[in-house]
Amino acid sequence: MKHTILVGLCLVSAAAHADCYIRSSVRLALQTVNTKPTDMQKLVVPDMKGFKCVLRYRIHIGDEWKTAEGIGYGKTEPLACEYALNLQNGAVLEEVAPSRVRADTQMVCSDLVEIKVRPVRIGETIWDSEADMHRHPDERKPFNYKDTMCRMFTERNDKDRNLYTYQGIMCRITTEANSKWRVIDKY
């Protein structure tokens, strides 16, 4: 019983001192690398398409040694680890204390109206992105009608547990690129 409690306490204390890392968003290929990767630690796991190889290695960048981690996928273990060792697939790991990890959240307030896809009415003036693109690729292309640029759109509406799909036509109000559009018809 005493051994079980002792082993449990050792595991808890080991977990409490785990290393924390932050992956740098700067890729290794963009920095001055002075040496080839060295001191490699390898973890290979089977993947649906073959193998995933995670290599952790040391590399000399600028004036100091850094720990980096590369991830590679391949049909064979050697191929996956070769991709993981490629410096362009690596990311630098910076060691930090857990108390130094912080999140930054910003709230942005605006009086501008949010533009989103929504049900539209015939005759309504809307932005181009307020009507969904047509589902059929051939019908998505804009066309000219009496020197006015127009396009087809679709609108989905669920009513009484049924899904209704409407098609429509809308035309640009002016010839300016950022002009609003008018809904001409919906059927």
N, C-alpha and C positions, 0 to 999 in steps of 0.2 A: 504494500500500500504506500509506504514511504517513497519507494522508487518511482511509483506512478505519479505521485504529486511532484516529486523533484523533476522528473522528465517534463511534466506539464508546465512547471514554472520556467524551465529552461527554454521551452518552445515559445512561451509567451514573451519572455525577455528578449529572445532572438528576433521575434516578429516586431517588437517595439523599436528596434534599432535598424530597421530596414533602410537601405539606401534609396533616396529619392533622386530622380533625374528629370531634367527638362530637355526635350529635344529642341535643338536649335533649328530655326527655319532657314538658315543659310546652309546650302549644300557644300560639301567638301570640294567639289570641282571649282568653286568660285574663290577659294582661299589659297594661300601659298602653302603647299604641302611639301615639306622638306624630306620626308622619308617614305618608304613603302610601309604598308600596315604590318604591325608586329604584335606579339603577345595575343594571339587569337584564341577566343573561346567560342565554341561552336555548339549550336542547338539545332538539331534537324528533326522535323516532324513530318509525317505523311500528310499530303494535301490531296484534295479531290483530283487535281490534275497531275500529281506527281509528288514532289517534295517541296517543303518550305525550309529554308536555311536562314537562321539568324546568327550572324557573326558579330561578336563584340571584340574590338581590337583597339590597340593604341596607335596613335599617329602623331607625328611632330608637325604642328602647325604654328607658323610664326616663330615665337620664342619659347613655346612650351608644349609639353605632351598633353594630348587630349584623348579621351576615350570616345570612340565612335561605334555606331551600330549600323550594320547593313543588313538588308532583308532581300533575299532572292528566291525566285520560284523556278523550278525546272522539272523535267521529266525524270531526271536521275539526281541522286544526292550530290555528286561532284559538280554537275551543271548548275544546280541551285546555289551551291556555295560559291561557285565562280561568279555568278551574278551578284551575290551578296558582298563579295570582296571588291567588286567594281566601285570605285570611289564615288561615282555619280549616284549610286544607290545608298550611300551612307549618310548618316546624320550624326552630328556631334552631340554628345551627352554632357551636359553641364551639371555638376553635382551641387545640390542645394540642400539646406536644412529644411525639414518639413514645415517649420514655423515661418519660413521665408516665402512659401508658396502662397500667392494671393491671386484673387480674381478681380478683374476690373469690369464694372457694369456701368453703362452710360444710358441715360434716358434722354431721348430726343423728342422734343415737342415741336409741332408745326401746325399752322393754320391751313395748310394746303389740303385739299380734298384727296383722299386716297383713291387712286385709279385701280379698279379691279374689274374682272369679267362679271357681268350681271345681266339680268333680263332687261331688254330694251323695248321701247314702244315705237311704232311707226311715227315719223315726223320728229323724233327726239334728236337733239344735237349731242353727240358723244365724242369721246376720244377714240382713236383707232383701236387701242387695246382693251376697250370696254366690251367689245364684241369678240367672241371667240373665232379663231380661224376655222375655215371650212374643213370638215373631216376628210374630204376627198382631195388629194394633192392637185389634181387638174383644175379644181374649182378655187384654189387659193390665190391664183395669180390675179393681180389687178387688171382691169380692162377699162378702155375709154368708151364713154357713152356721151355723145354730143359735147365733146371737148372737156369732159369731166372725168376724173379718175374715180372708179368705183371698184368694189370688191364684194364677194359673197361671204357670208358668215353663217355659222350654226349656233343654235341656242338650245340647251337641254333644260327641261323643266320637269320636275317630278310632282305630279298632282294625283291625289287619290290612289297612291301606291302604283301608279303607272308612270313610265318615263316617256315624255313627249320630246321629240326633236324637231325644232323649227329651223328653217333655212331663211335667209334674208339677204337683202342687198342694201349696201350703204355707199354713199358717195361723198367725196371730199367737198367741203363748202367752198374753199378758195384754192388757188394753185400753189399756195405756200406749202412747204414741206411739213411744217408743224401745225397744219390747220386741223380743225375739228371736222367731224364727219356727220352727215345726216342720214338717219335710217329711212330708206325709201320704201321698202316693203319687207314684210315678214310673213311667211306662209308655212 
